Amino acid sequence: MVEKLLPYRELLKPFGEVAELRNDMNHAGVRERPLTADRFAQRVKTLLDAIKPFFEEMAALSQ
């Protein structure tokens, strides 16, 4: 499966940030420098915009 995703490496890079956002949420502000709610929401929107091309590419391939 990993080999099939290799051509999409650049499109997959934003997924690495998902873990960071997850940690911020799971640790409920206990992290050394937690994001404010506004900054968190902004990063989620930015991340969704960044991963959208991957899902668009996968949808196009499935047709």
C-alpha positions as CSV (number, residue, x, y, z in Angstrom):
1,M,0.0,0.0,0.0
2,V,2.8,2.4,0.9
3,E,4.3,2.0,-2.6
4,K,1.1,3.0,-4.2
5,L,1.1,6.3,-2.2
6,L,4.7,7.2,-3.0
7,P,3.8,9.2,-6.1
8,Y,1.6,11.4,-3.8
9,R,4.3,12.1,-1.2
10,E,4.0,15.9,-1.6
11,L,0.2,15.8,-1.3
12,L,0.5,13.7,1.9
13,K,3.0,16.0,3.7
14,P,0.3,18.0,5.5
15,F,-1.0,14.9,7.2
16,G,2.0,15.1,9.5
17,E,0.5,18.1,11.1
18,V,-2.6,16.2,12.1
19,A,-0.6,14.6,15.0
20,E,0.5,18.0,16.3
21,L,-3.1,19.2,16.4
22,R,-4.3,16.0,17.9
23,N,-1.7,16.4,20.7
24,D,-2.8,20.0,21.4
25,M,-6.4,18.8,21.7
26,N,-5.6,15.7,23.8
27,H,-3.4,17.5,26.2
28,A,-6.0,20.3,26.7
29,G,-3.5,23.2,26.9
30,V,-1.1,21.4,29.2
31,R,1.6,21.5,26.5
32,E,4.5,24.0,26.9
33,R,3.0,26.4,24.3
34,P,-0.5,25.3,23.6
35,L,-2.4,27.0,20.7
36,T,-5.3,29.4,21.5
37,A,-8.7,28.3,20.4
38,D,-8.6,30.8,17.5
39,R,-5.2,29.7,16.4
40,F,-6.2,26.1,16.6
41,A,-9.2,26.7,14.5
42,Q,-7.1,28.6,11.9
43,R,-4.6,25.8,11.7
44,V,-7.4,23.2,11.2
45,K,-8.8,25.2,8.4
46,T,-5.4,25.6,6.8
47,L,-4.7,21.9,7.2
48,L,-8.0,21.0,5.6
49,D,-7.2,23.3,2.7
50,A,-3.8,21.6,2.4
51,I,-5.1,18.0,2.4
52,K,-8.0,18.7,0.0
53,P,-5.9,18.2,-3.1
54,F,-4.9,14.7,-2.0
55,F,-8.6,13.7,-1.6
56,E,-9.5,15.3,-4.9
57,E,-6.7,13.4,-6.7
58,M,-7.9,10.1,-5.1
59,A,-11.5,10.8,-6.1
60,A,-10.4,11.5,-9.7
61,L,-8.5,8.2,-9.7
62,S,-11.5,6.2,-8.5
63,Q,-13.7,7.3,-11.4
